[in-house]
Amino acid sequence: MRTGLAAIGCRGQLGLVAPRVRVEVHLGAGLPSFGIVGLPATAVRESKDRVRAALASLGFEFPAGRITVSLAPADLPKEGGRFDLPIALGILLASGQVTPVGEGFEVIAAGEFYGELSLNGDLLPVRGLVPAAAQAAREQRAMVVPAANLAEAGVVRHPRVRGACSLRDVCGWLEARDDASGTTRAPAVTCSEEPVQAADLAEVRGQLLPKRALLVAAAGGHSILMSGPPGSGKTMLAQRLAGLLPPLTTDEALEVAAIASVSSTGFDPRAFGVRPFRAPHHSASAPALVGGGALARPGEVSLAHRGVLFLDELPEFGRSSLETLREPLENVWVYV
């Protein structure tokens, strides 16, 4: 069999940091095997089967022999399906089945690739692309992402982001083939000049004193404690607090987008520039409020960054959960 070595750029995810990851693929002689090293999580180890099936579905030859994939640096944990596309491209480059030319050669040498592969070779969206795109933009490195992530990557207004629907499209663009559908550039997503809020304080009749309290809290960035009988309008007023805050600047909107991007629910580009409003249930645990866990994820405090965190039925929250909020309120920072 043909032996070879190829290296593809990508980025991992460590909280809101996107450290660079070098995906190296080596093809060697020996009994057939496919190994991935470099602290891969279960989803990364399972990419072996996805890559093998995708290459077969697209008519590529899967090399026979020892295939070793190294995700460097080796001491950085890797998770998610974002490494499928770099691994598949590394195999095709090392085996000589794809030969990049022109712009494709430059992107292979100094660019980054992201995408989870379906079994038929289509590119599926991945989570946490906003921090990666922001870091790639600062370092002026080109990116190729799944087409479903184009709008998400577009919030950073990186001029060198392209999206593709399948591995075949990426290979055709790298080889500059005339018959390839190629890739598309990311549209620039900008903040709305007016805050997008469905709930408006003008809809509230009366309640002059609580309205005044909301205005003071919004103007000074203060916390506010509402007390009153059920049905007096506490929740209705709290839902309109975010609409009193000024529009987010571009940098502030990027902060909010980056936090939402790495959360379990992901980031909706249509919400770019909208101040978040979070209202967790009173049964929420301490990690759900402040984040953390085995795989660190942002909690409700972080998801409400630059917006409003509303704790309805405050006395019903557990004491331990409320105690975890004391330090973030004092330091205006969350440590996980």
Secondary structure in CASP SS format (residue, H / E / C, confidence):
PFRMAT SS
TARGET T0000
AUTHOR 0000-0000-0000
METHOD secondary structure of the structure
MODEL  1
M C 1.00
R C 1.00
T C 1.00
G E 1.00
L E 1.00
A E 1.00
A E 1.00
I E 1.00
G E 1.00
C E 1.00
R E 1.00
G C 1.00
Q C 1.00
L E 1.00
G C 1.00
L C 1.00
V E 1.00
A C 1.00
P C 1.00
R E 1.00
V E 1.00
R E 1.00
V E 1.00
E E 1.00
V E 1.00
H E 1.00
L E 1.00
G E 1.00
A C 1.00
G C 1.00
L C 1.00
P C 1.00
S E 1.00
F E 1.00
G E 1.00
I E 1.00
V E 1.00
G C 1.00
L C 1.00
P E 1.00
A C 1.00
T H 1.00
A H 1.00
V H 1.00
R H 1.00
E C 1.00
S H 1.00
K H 1.00
D H 1.00
R H 1.00
V H 1.00
R H 1.00
A H 1.00
A H 1.00
L H 1.00
A H 1.00
S H 1.00
L C 1.00
G C 1.00
F C 1.00
E C 1.00
F C 1.00
P C 1.00
A C 1.00
G C 1.00
R E 1.00
I E 1.00
T E 1.00
V E 1.00
S E 1.00
L E 1.00
A E 1.00
P C 1.00
A C 1.00
D C 1.00
L C 1.00
P C 1.00
K E 1.00
E C 1.00
G C 1.00
G C 1.00
R C 1.00
F C 1.00
D H 1.00
L H 1.00
P H 1.00
I H 1.00
A H 1.00
L H 1.00
G H 1.00
I H 1.00
L H 1.00
L H 1.00
A H 1.00
S C 1.00
G C 1.00
Q C 1.00
V C 1.00
T C 1.00
P C 1.00
V C 1.00
G C 1.00
E H 1.00
G H 1.00
F H 1.00
E H 1.00
V H 1.00
I H 1.00
A H 1.00
A H 1.00
G E 1.00
E E 1.00
F E 1.00
Y C 1.00
G C 1.00
E E 1.00
L E 1.00
S C 1.00
L C 1.00
N C 1.00
G C 1.00
D E 1.00
L E 1.00
L E 1.00
P C 1.00
V C 1.00
R C 1.00
G C 1.00
L H 1.00
V H 1.00
P H 1.00
A H 1.00
A H 1.00
A H 1.00
Q H 1.00
A H 1.00
A H 1.00
R H 1.00
E C 1.00
Q C 1.00
R C 1.00
A E 1.00
M E 1.00
V E 1.00
V E 1.00
P E 1.00
A H 1.00
A H 1.00
N H 1.00
L H 1.00
A H 1.00
E H 1.00
A H 1.00
G H 1.00
V H 1.00
V H 1.00
R C 1.00
H C 1.00
P C 1.00
R C 1.00
V E 1.00
R E 1.00
G E 1.00
A E 1.00
C C 1.00
S E 1.00
L H 1.00
R H 1.00
D H 1.00
V H 1.00
C H 1.00
G H 1.00
W H 1.00
L H 1.00
E C 1.00
A C 1.00
R C 1.00
D C 1.00
D C 1.00
A C 1.00
S C 1.00
G C 1.00
T C 1.00
T E 1.00
R E 1.00
A C 1.00
P C 1.00
A C 1.00
V C 1.00
T C 1.00
C C 1.00
S C 1.00
E C 1.00
E C 1.00
P C 1.00
V C 1.00
Q C 1.00
A C 1.00
A C 1.00
D C 1.00
L H 1.00
A H 1.00
E H 1.00
V C 1.00
R C 1.00
G C 1.00
Q C 1.00
L H 1.00
L H 1.00
P H 1.00
K H 1.00
R H 1.00
A H 1.00
L H 1.00
L H 1.00
V H 1.00
A H 1.00
A H 1.00
A H 1.00
G H 1.00
G C 1.00
H C 1.00
S C 1.00
I C 1.00
L C 1.00
M C 1.00
S C 1.00
G C 1.00
P C 1.00
P C 1.00
G C 1.00
S C 1.00
G C 1.00
K H 1.00
T H 1.00
M H 1.00
L H 1.00
A H 1.00
Q C 1.00
R C 1.00
L C 1.00
A H 1.00
G H 1.00
L H 1.00
L C 1.00
P C 1.00
P C 1.00
L C 1.00
T C 1.00
T H 1.00
D H 1.00
E H 1.00
A H 1.00
L H 1.00
E H 1.00
V H 1.00
A H 1.00
A H 1.00
I H 1.00
A H 1.00
S H 1.00
V C 1.00
S C 1.00
S C 1.00
T C 1.00
G C 1.00
F C 1.00
D C 1.00
P H 1.00
R H 1.00
A H 1.00
F C 1.00
G C 1.00
V C 1.00
R C 1.00
P C 1.00
F E 1.00
R E 1.00
A C 1.00
P C 1.00
H C 1.00
H C 1.00
S C 1.00
A C 1.00
S C 1.00
A H 1.00
P H 1.00
A H 1.00
L H 1.00
V H 1.00
G C 1.00
G E 1.00
G C 1.00
A C 1.00
L C 1.00
A C 1.00
R E 1.00
P C 1.00
G C 1.00
E H 1.00
V H 1.00
S H 1.00
L H 1.00
A C 1.00
H C 1.00
R C 1.00
G C 1.00
V E 1.00
L E 1.00
F C 1.00
L C 1.00
D C 1.00
E C 1.00
L H 1.00
P H 1.00
E H 1.00
F C 1.00
G C 1.00
R H 1.00
S H 1.00
S H 1.00
L H 1.00
E H 1.00
T H 1.00
L H 1.00
R H 1.00
E H 1.00
P H 1.00
L H 1.00
E H 1.00
N H 1.00
V C 1.00
W C 1.00
V C 1.00
Y C 1.00
V C 1.00
END
